[in-house]
Amino acid sequence: MSSASDQTKHPFRIRCVCPLMFLLATLAMACTGNYGHLQRSKDVGEAFERHDVLADHAYYATGPEARPTAILAIHRSYTLKPGLWRSLDMTSDLLNRLVDAMTDQLGFTPAILGGVIVDPAGKQAGVWYSFYSRTTIRFEPGNVIVVSLPSADSDPYSMDGRRRPGMRH
């Protein structure tokens, strides 16, 4: 036979455990769902070096204007969250100057990496050109992309290292 105190403890446990389970499920979904990644692409690198401007993309750069550290082009179906990158009215001449400025910093082109920006569903959302391969790419509601500033990697050829979502790579 159960006592009255045993009967009142059970609903209390349910009231405590259910919100805890909901919180854990929400955190697990947040850690896996909204991050994209870079996938290295020789074709993208060559397109930047040919100064091909993608008509259906908006262009951005970071770093000093005379010595950019990265260029990215986001498909117009997405919006880049403002703040970290400066918008560019891209032309083939401007792309030529930017790519040359990046190459002059290193003295050679092979260290500069071209890549595809891939959304969580595996769809191409843009392209990337930089001698850095580490960044975080987050997708927010309304097709908004947040791309953090590039940073050095101990292995610059590790683009698309498939680290856990949300981790800088």
N, C-alpha and C positions, 0 to 999 in steps of 0.2 A: 504494500500500500504506500502510495506516495504522500508526502506531507504537502501542506499548502506552500511552504517555502520553495520546494522543488518545482512546483507548478509556476511560480512567479519568476524563477531564475531562467527558465527556458525562453520565454518571450524576451527577456532582457538580453540573452545571448544573441538571439536573432536580430534584435534591433542594433546591436553592436557589430556583429559580423557582416551583415548585409552592406552597410555603408563602407566598411573596410574593403570588402570584395569589390565593390563598385569603384572605389578609389584605385585599387591595384589594377583593375582592368583598364581604367582610363589612362593610368600612367603607362601601362604596357603598350596601348595603342598609340599614345603620343610619342613614344620612343621609336616606333617603327614606321609610322605612316607618312610623314610629310617631308622627308628629305630626299633630295636627288643626289646625283654624283657626276663626276667628270669621267668620261671615257676617252682615252687617248685616241686620236685619229690623225694619221698621216695625211689623209685627204684634206682635212680642215686646215692643218698647218700649211700645206701647199697652196690652198685657196687664199689664205692670208698673204703668203709670200708672192702670189700672182696679183695681189691687190684687188681680188674679186669682192665686190660689195654685194651682199645679199639684199635684194630689194624689199623683201618681206620681214626684215629684221631692224630693230633699233639698236644703235651702237653706243657703247660706253667705254670709258677708260679710267684707269686709276694710276696714280703716280704723277710726277711733274709732267707738264705738257711737253717739255722738250725731251723727257726721258721716261715714257710710260712703263709701268711694270706689268700691266695686263690690259688686254682689249677683250671685250665680250660683246656679242651680238645676241639679243634676245628676240625670239619670234614675236611678231606683233600681236599674237593671240594672248600673250602674257604681258604683264607690267612689272618692271623692276622697281622694287621699293626704293624711293629716293633717299639720298643721304651719303652713301659711301662711294658711289661712282658718278662721274660727270658725263652728261649726255653729249653726244657728238652728232653733228650733221655730216654723216660720212659720205665721202667721195673717194674715188680711186686714188686721186692725188694725196688726199689726207691720209688714207690708209697706207700708201707708199711711204710717206714721211714718218708715220708712227712705227711701222715695221722696221724701217731703216734705223730709226732712233733706238729701238730695242736691240737690233742686231749690233749696232755700234757699241752699245754698252758691254756686250760680251765678246765682240770681235768675230763671232761666227754664229751661224744660224742653227745648227743641230741641237743646241741646248734649249731652244725655244720650242715649246710644246703646243700643238694644236689639239683641241679636244671638243667633244660634244657634251653639252649640258643635258643630262637625262633626268626626266621627272620620275616620281615614285612608280608610275605605271610603265616605265621603260620607253616613253615617248621623247623624241628630241624636242627640247625647249629652246635651244640656242647653241652657240659655239663660243669657244674660249681660246685665247692665244696669249701665252705668258711663259716666262722662264721659271715660274712657280707652278707647282701642281697641287698645292694644298689650299683648300677653301671649304667653306660649308655652304651648301645650297639648300634652302628651305622653301617649300611651297606653302603659301597661305591661301585662305579662301579668296575667291574672286580672281583666280589665275595670277596672283601676285607672287613674284619670286624675290627672295632675299638672298643675295650672294655676298658673302663676307669678303673682305680684302684678301688677296693672295698672300701666302707666307711661304718661307723656305721649307723645303723638305730635305731630310737627310738623304733620300734617294729620289732625285727629280724624275726618274722614270717610273715611279710607283703609281702614277695616275691610274685610277680605276682599281685601287688596291682592295676594294670591296670591304672596307672596314665597316663597323657597325654604323647604322644610320645616326646622324647627328654628330658623329665624331669628325673632327677636322681631318681632312686628308689631302 
